[in-house]
Amino acid sequence: MDTENRIRGNNFFYRGEYRQAIEALSLVLASEPDDATVLLNRGAAYAALGEYELAIADYNRAIELGPDEAAAYNNRGLACAAQGDYQSALEDYARAIELDPLNAVAFHNRGAVCSAQGDSEDALAAYDRAIALDPQYAEAYYARGLLHAMRGDNEQALVDYDKALSLDAKLAPAYYNRGIARGLQGDYRRALADLQEYLALAPRASNREQVEAVVNKLKRHSSARRPRHPYEV
């Protein structure tokens, strides 16, 4: 057994060095090609790099070797969803849940796909189930908050964002979306604080320029003698 490269591969993966993880795990698979766990781990590294076809190939082989492993179906579902193959993703999540009915992550992922397809009722049911199974699941509260916002229920969205951030104070997207929700309520002071926290936690955010523009407007709004709406030109 190539223990050294297993350890190296896992360490690279957890440090976010996915290419090096793939190289180390591939060395393991060269001598142990039927190790389903190593295939799952290498698949996860490929997926982290956005190389979904290679990830799916590893997951397929892992499932051939261990057809009753819920994590393999869940991971393959994630890769399929990332490619826009929502039907395959839903089938994989269903199988993962069949094998492990207490799998909160699979329910959360099912909710994300249902939401992406516009099926808000099934998405809400999936998120509710994920939270029932794991009441400490910050990402599930956040995702449910996004769904409530999409459905026009700003109040319930804020409840879920608050809960998500109480469980994970580093969940940057939750600050952004809570800031937007607070701004829609006219709570500009707290909206500003949330958006500033988002920028601090996500310095390389793709929407940074737009958020900074809103932050500057909110700052001017709060300092003006006769404040205007911060989104006025």
N, C-alpha and C positions, 0 to 999 in steps of 0.2 A: 504493500500500500504506500502510495506517494504522499505521506503525511505532510512533508515539508511544503510541497506546492499547494496542498489543500489549505494549510494555514496561511500561506502567503496570499493565495487567491482571496480568501475570506477577508484578510486584513486589508488588502487593496480595495476590495469592494466597500467595506465600511468606511474607508477614508475617501471614498468617491473617486478612486483611481481605477476606473472601469476597464480601460484598455489593458492595464497591467494585470487586473484580475482575470480578464479573458485569457491572457497569455499563460498565466500560472495554472488556471483551471484546465486549459487545453492540454497542458503537459500531463496533468492527472488523467485526462480522458484518453490520451494516447496509449496509456498502459491499462486503463480501466474504463473501457468505452461504455460499459453497461451500468455505470454508477448513476442512478437517477437523481440523487441529491446534488451531485456535481453538475449534472446537466441543468437542473433547476437554477442553480446558482449562476452558471454561465449565461443561461437564458435571461436572468434578471439583469446581468451586467450588459448584455446586448440591448435589452429594452431600455436601460438607463441612458444608453448612447443613441437611442432612437432607431436602432437597427432591428426593426420588428420582425422582419422575415427570418433572420437568423435566430432571434429569440423564440419565435414560434416553432422553428425546426427543432430546437433543443427541448421545448416543452412537449412537442409531439412525441419525441423519442422517450422522454421521461414518462409520459402517460402510457406508452407501449410497455414500458418496464414496470410501471406501478399504476395500474388503472384505477386504483382506489385512493389516490392521493389528492385530497381536495385542493391543496395549495397549487398543484400543477394546473388544474382547471381554472382556478382563480387568476393565476398569473397569465395563462394563455388568453383568458378573457380580457385582461387589461391590454395585452398587445393587440388583440383583434379590435378592441374599441379605439385604440390609438390610431388604427388605420381606417377607422370609419366603418368597420364590419360589425355593426351593432347586433345583427342577428346571431352571428357566431359567438359574440361576447355574451349575449343573454343565455345562449345554450350552455356555455361553459359555466357561467355563474349558477345556473339552475343545477348543473351536475355537482358543482362544489357544495351547494347548499344541501343537495340530496345526501351527499356523503358526510357532510358536517352541518347539521341544522342549527348549530350554535355559532356559526361562522359570521360574526358581525361584519367583517371586512367584505365578504362576498355580498352581503345585503347592501352595504354602502355602495359598492361598485355597481351592483344592479340598479340602484337608485340613480346613479350618475348617468348610466346609459338610457334609462327610461326618461330622465329629464332631457337629455340631448335629443331624444326622439319626440319630445313634446308630450309625453305621457305623464302628466304631472300627478295624477292620482296614484298610479303604480309607483312612481318615484317617491311620493310622500309615504306610502305604505312601506317601501323598502327602507327608507331612512328611519322611520319610526321603529321598525323592527331592529335595525342595527343599534339604535340607541337603547332600546329595551334590553338587548343582549349585553350591551356594554355602555353603561351610563357615563363612563369617563371618556367616551370616544369624541374628542374635540372636533375632528374633521367631519364627523357625521352631523353634529349640530351646525357647523358652518355650512355644510352642503344643504341641509334642510333650510337654513336661513336664506340662502340664495334662492331656493325654490319658492319660499314664501314671498320673497321680494318679487320674483318673476310673476307670481300669482296676484300681486298687488297688495299683499298683506304686510305692510311695512312694520307694523307693531310687532307681529310675531317674528318677523325677520330679526328685529332688534333683540328680542328675547333670546333667540338662538345664537346670534353673534356674541351677546354678553356671556352666555353659557360657554361657548367655545373658547372665548378668551380667558374666562375664569379657569379653564382647564389647561390651556396652552397660551401663555402670554406672549409667545413668539410667533403666533400664527398670523403672519403679516397680511395675507389677503383679507382676513376678517376685520382688521383695522380699516383697510380701504373701504370695504363694503359697509361697515358700520358708519364710517365717516360720511359716505354717500347717503345712507339712510337717515342719519341725523341731520344732514344738510337739507334733505327733502322735508323734514319736520320744522325747519327754521332754527334748529339748535346749532348755530354756526360756531359757537365757541368750542363745543365738544367735537364738532365735525373737524375743525382745524386741528385739534389735538390728535384725533385719530389719524388724519392724513399725514401729519408730521411723523407720528410713530411708524406709520407704514413706510414712509420714505427712509427712516432710520434703519428699519429692519430689512428693507429690500433696496439697497443702494443701486442695484443694476436692473431694476424693474423696467420692463419694456414700455410702460406707460408713465415713466418718471417725469418726462417733460410736461405732459398734460396735467399730472397731479400737482407739480410745482406751480403751474399757472393758476390752478384753483386755490392752492395754499396762499399764493400772493394776493389773490383777490379777497380771500377771507381775512387776511391780515389787514388789508386796506379797509375792508368793511368794518372790522372791529375797532380801528383807530379813527375812523371818520366821525366828525361831529354830527353830521346828519347821514347816518349809514344808508347806503343803497343796498339793494339785493346784490349779493356777491357775484351773481352770474350776469348782471347787467353789463353791457359793453361800455 
